[in-house]
Amino acid sequence: MTAEIFAEIREAISQGEPRVLATVANTRGSTPRKSGAVMLLRPDGTFMGTIGGGCGESEVWQDAMDTMADGIPRLTVVDLTEPIDGDDKICGGVMEIFVERVVD
């Protein structure tokens, strides 16, 4: 998947289209993905790749769309240890995701 993501980044650069890259920078405990996992977001909100799915990925998606709009990099902490409504936080770890606009 990583090769496809970097191919899309190259294409976006050649066309002058923005993209935001979300990269798992650090993990503690049990997490769905480990450091280095990436998700690439397009201006329309579609994406390729995954940093783990579920509500954690939707938190990162929102921050990524904010970065798409303002260009400000963010470090998003996804805490999978706190119980919430539903059963989708079953991992029990914490992920730090670095979100940056890679194409302006």
C-alpha positions as CSV (number, residue, x, y, z in Angstrom):
1,M,0.0,0.0,0.0
2,T,2.8,2.4,0.8
3,A,4.0,2.4,-2.8
4,E,0.5,3.4,-4.0
5,I,0.4,6.2,-1.5
6,F,3.7,7.7,-2.6
7,A,2.7,7.3,-6.2
8,E,-0.4,9.3,-5.5
9,I,1.7,12.0,-3.7
10,R,3.9,12.3,-6.8
11,E,0.9,12.6,-9.0
12,A,-0.6,15.2,-6.7
13,I,2.6,17.2,-6.7
14,S,2.6,17.2,-10.5
15,Q,-1.0,18.4,-10.6
16,G,-0.6,20.9,-7.7
17,E,-3.3,19.2,-5.7
18,P,-3.1,19.1,-1.9
19,R,-2.8,15.9,0.1
20,V,-2.5,15.3,3.8
21,L,-0.5,12.4,5.2
22,A,-1.3,10.9,8.6
23,T,1.5,8.7,10.0
24,V,1.4,6.6,13.1
25,A,4.4,8.1,15.0
26,N,4.3,6.2,18.2
27,T,2.2,3.5,19.9
28,R,1.9,2.2,23.5
29,G,0.1,-1.0,24.4
30,S,-2.1,-2.9,22.0
31,T,-3.0,-0.9,18.9
32,P,-4.5,-1.9,15.5
33,R,-1.5,-0.5,13.6
34,K,2.1,0.2,14.6
35,S,4.5,3.1,13.9
36,G,4.9,3.9,10.2
37,A,1.4,3.0,9.2
38,V,0.0,5.8,6.9
39,M,-3.2,7.1,5.6
40,L,-3.4,9.7,2.7
41,L,-6.3,12.1,2.5
42,R,-7.6,14.0,-0.5
43,P,-9.4,17.3,-0.5
44,D,-12.8,15.6,-1.0
45,G,-12.3,13.6,2.2
46,T,-11.6,10.2,0.5
47,F,-8.5,8.4,1.6
48,M,-6.2,5.5,0.9
49,G,-4.4,3.4,3.5
50,T,-5.3,3.1,7.2
51,I,-4.0,3.9,10.6
52,G,-6.4,1.4,12.3
53,G,-10.0,2.0,11.4
54,G,-12.9,2.7,13.7
55,C,-13.6,5.8,15.8
56,G,-9.8,6.5,16.2
57,E,-9.4,6.8,12.5
58,S,-12.4,9.1,12.3
59,E,-10.7,11.4,14.9
60,V,-7.6,11.5,12.8
61,W,-9.7,12.1,9.6
62,Q,-11.2,15.2,11.2
63,D,-7.8,16.6,12.2
64,A,-6.5,15.8,8.7
65,M,-9.3,17.7,7.1
66,D,-8.5,20.7,9.4
67,T,-4.9,20.4,8.3
68,M,-6.0,20.3,4.7
69,A,-7.8,23.6,5.2
70,D,-5.2,25.5,7.3
71,G,-1.9,23.7,6.6
72,I,-1.0,23.4,10.3
73,P,0.5,20.1,11.2
74,R,-1.0,18.3,14.2
75,L,-0.2,15.5,16.5
76,T,-3.4,13.6,17.2
77,V,-3.5,11.2,20.2
78,V,-5.9,8.3,19.9
79,D,-6.6,6.8,23.2
80,L,-8.0,3.3,22.8
81,T,-8.0,2.5,26.5
82,E,-11.1,4.5,27.6
83,P,-14.5,2.7,27.2
84,I,-17.1,4.5,25.2
85,D,-20.6,3.6,23.9
86,G,-20.2,0.5,21.8
87,D,-17.5,-2.1,21.6
88,D,-15.2,-0.7,18.9
89,K,-12.3,0.3,21.2
90,I,-11.1,-3.2,22.0
91,C,-7.3,-2.7,21.6
92,G,-6.4,-1.0,24.8
93,G,-3.4,1.1,23.7
94,V,-2.6,4.7,22.7
95,M,-1.4,5.9,19.3
96,E,0.1,9.2,18.3
97,I,-0.5,10.2,14.7
98,F,1.4,13.0,13.0
99,V,-0.8,14.8,10.5
100,E,0.8,17.0,7.8
101,R,0.0,18.6,4.5
102,V,2.5,17.1,2.1
103,V,1.4,18.8,-1.1
104,D,0.3,22.5,-1.3
